[in-house]
Amino acid sequence: MRFDNQRALISGAAGDLGRACTLALAERGATLVLVDRPEAAENMAYLRQSLATLGCEPRCISLDLADSQAVAAMAEEVLAEGPVDLLLNSAGIRVAKPFGQLTLADWRAQMAVDLDAAFLLTQAFWPGMLARKYGRVLMMSAATALFGDPDMCAYGSAKAALLGLTASLAKEGAEHNVHVNSLSALAATSMTAGHLAPQVQELFPKELCTAAMLFLLGCKAPNGHHLQAAGGSISELCLAEYRHLYLLPEQRTPEILAQRWGDIVRAYPVLEHGSGEEQTLALARRAAREMGVSID
């Protein structure tokens, strides 16, 4: 898979996974625009040296990704130099605090870097992708978004918001060949060093994560999917609806719900829906069937 004549912008490029994907894109011919915060200047300089050995001269930009005005100005400057075909929103921080100790400043810092910057960057390059009838956008999410983790309310909320952004953007971009996906990647990195025991870290190499990132940025990328790459395995994450329990009007009480809880939770088969509108239609048809009414 090659990326010749394609321009890729990577936020959080100096981070472990951002760096791995950046080097892989360079090896496969992409032109690179790399963005990271000033605190990552040393790592960015090291990355630039590594890219030079590959014959790649990236455009490196240092800015505070929590500064919406700076992000918008940077995007405008980048577009003045040419279009962006591939966007990897991998910038992120991890605010880890018990919910009771989480401050509004903590919450806003998490949202600014993981969610707001992804929104601003995607919105800046989105019109050009639609106009050219080609684009690939990848949001870096996390399994915490779906399954939760202690002390990760801000982090999980930001990553969950990216799932919603991915799902709706994928619908808007589909007819224009602009594909949007998310990836929850778990590898042994500096961010996970304090969470994975040394003997466990070797079970989480970066190679599959990098391969998944390249695939989701490539010409054969699917659209609107949430993949997870971790521990040498890849799978799809999704929100699904378990088999419904229809209640008659006289049964619609909290006592009945408590009594029938075992019939509600994890009742197979699992139903998948292509969109919120599709689920609404399915719910309407279901209710109509139960009531003996035709709506088709």
N, C-alpha and C positions, 0 to 999 in steps of 0.2 A: 504494500500500500504506500503510495507516494503522495506528497503534498507540494509538488513543484508548482510554481506560479500561484501559490496561495499564501495569503498573509494571515498570520495567527497572532492574536493578542492573548497573553496569559497573565492574569492577575495572581498575585501571590507566587510569582515565578521562582523566587529564591527559596521557597519552602521545599521540603523533601520531595513531595509528590509533584509539585509544580516544576521543580528542577528536573526530575526524571522525565516528565512529559516534554519539557522544553528541549532537552537533549535528543530525545527520540524524534521529535518533529524536525529538528535541525538535520539529523541524520537522513531524514526522508525528504529533504528539500524545501521545507517551509521557510518563508521569510518571517522573522519574529519581531514582535513588539512585547517587551517584558516590563511588567509593572509590579512594584512592591514598595513597602513602607521604608522610610529613611533608616529605621533600626536594622534593616536587612541589607544595608549598603555593602558590608563586607562579604556577605554570602553572594550578593549580586555580582560583585567584582570577580569573585572566584568562578561563578557561573559563566561570566563573560569570557574569562580566560579559557575555560573548558570548551566553549563554543568556538573560540578562535582556532583551536586545534582542529575543528571540523570544517574550517573555512567559512564559518557563519559570523556575520557582523550584525548583531541584533540592535534594535533601538531600545535602550534601557531608560526607564523613567522611574524616578523615586518620588513618591508622594504619600500623603496620609489618606488611606482609603476610607477613613471615617469622615473626611472632609468632602461633603457632596459638591461644593463649588469647585474644589480642586480636581475632583474626578471628572466632572462635566467639562471643565476647561481642558483637561488632558485629552479627553475623548475628541473634542473638537479639533485639537491640534493634530492628533493622529489621523483623523479623517481628512484633514487638509493635505496630508502627504499621500493619501491613497486609501482605497477601501479595505475593510477587514472581512475576511471570508470565514474565519474560525475564531470563536471566542470561548476561552476556558476560564470560567469563574472559579478559581481555586483559592482565592484569598480567604483566610479565615483565622479567627482566634478562638480560644476555648476558655470561657468564663466558667470556672468550676467553684460553686459555692452552694451551701444549703439554701433553700428557698427563703428562709427567714432572714438570712444575711445578705441576700441579693439586693443591691441598691438600684435605683432608677438609672444611675450613671452606668453601672455594670450592664444593665439590660440594654441601654441605648448603645453602648460601645459594641456589644455583641451584634446587635441588629445593623449597626452602621457598616461594619466590615463584612459580615457574612451575607446580609440581605440587601441593604441599601446600595452598596457598591455594585452588586450583581445586577440590581434593577437599573441603576444609572448607566452602567456599561452596556448592558443588553439593549436598553432603549436607544442609546446613542448609535449603535451599529445596526440595529434592526431595520430601519428604513432602507439602507443600502442593500442589505441582504434580500429584502423583498423585491426591490427594484431589479436586482441582478438575477433573480430567480435561483439563488443558491446561498446557503449559509448553514453553518453548524454551530450550535450553542450547547455547551456542557456545563451544568451546575454541579458542584461538588457538595453533596449532601452527606448524611450519616445515618447509620442504623438507629441511632438515638432518636431521630425524628419520628420513627414509627413505634419503637419499642420502649423508649425512655431509659434513663439512667439516673441514679441518685446524684444530686448536686449539679444537674445539667439542664435545669429548666430554661435558661436563656439560650444555651447552645442548641438544645433540642428544638426549641420554638423557632429559632432562626433557620435551622436546617429543614424543619417541616414546612416553613413558608416557601422555601425554595422548591419543594415538591409541588406545591400548589401553583407556583409561578411556572414551573416546567410544564405541568399538565395543560394549563390554559394556553400558554404560548405555543405549544405543539399544535393545538387546534388551529390557531391563527396562521401559523407558518406553513401548514401542510400543503396547501394548494400552490405555494410559491417555492417548494423544494427547500424550505428552511426548516431544518429538523432540530428539535430541542429535547435533550434527555438529561437525566441526572445520574450520578454515580456515587454510591456510598463505598468508599475504598478504605480498607483497613490494612495498613502495612506498618512495619517497624520503623518509626520515624522519631524525630526529636519530640514531637507532640505526644506520641504514645509511650515514650520511654518510661514515664512514671506510672503507666497503667498496665504494662505487660511485663511479666517476669522475664529475666534474661533467657531462660530456657524456652519460653514461649515465643519470644520475639523472632527467633529463627524460623518459626513456622509461618511467619507473615512477611514474605519477601515482597519487593515492590514490582517485580516483573509483570505479574498478571494485572496489577492495578494500572501500570503503564500501557499494557496491551489494550485494556478495556477503554482507557482514555483515548488512545489513538483510534480504536474502532468507532467510538461514539463521535469522533471529530471527522471521520472519514466519509468518503462518498457513498459507502454502503451502510451508513448509520441508520438505525431504525428511527422512529419518531414517537416521542411521548412515553418513553420507557424509563423505569427506575431500576438500574442494575446495582448489584452488590458484588464487589470483588474483594475477597479476603481469604487468607489461608490456602491459597492455591485453587480456590473454587469460585465460580461465578454463578449468580442466580438473579432472578428478577424479584424485586419487591413490589408489592401492590397493596392497595386498600380494596378489600372485597366485602361483599355482603353475604352473610350466611343465610341459609334457607329461612324464609319468613314464617312467622306464626300469626295467622290472621285471627283477630278477636272480634266477636260479635259486640254490638253496642253495649249490651248489659255486662260484658266481660271487661270493659276498658277501665279497670280500676288498678291502683297501685298494689292492692292485695293480690289480685290475680297475677300481675306481673311478677311479684315475689314468689308466688306459688309455682308459676310456670317458668321460672328462670332457667331451669335445666333444659327446657325445650327451646330456649332462645339462644343461649350462648353456644357458639361453635356447633351449630346445627348444620350438617352437610346436606346437600352439596353447596359449594361456594359459588356465588354468582358474581361475575365481573361485569362492569359497565364501562362503555367507551367514553362516556362523558356524564356530567351532572344532568344534562337534559335527557340523555338516554335513560338514566336511572329514574328520573321523574316520570317519564313515559311508562317505564316498566311498572312503577308503583301504581300509576293510574290504571293500567290494564289489569293489574293484579286485583285492585279494589273493585274494578268493574266486574271481573269474573266472579268474585266472591258474592257480589250483590246481584248477579244475573243481568248486568247491564252491558250493552254493546257500545263501544266508543270508536270502533274502527270503521 
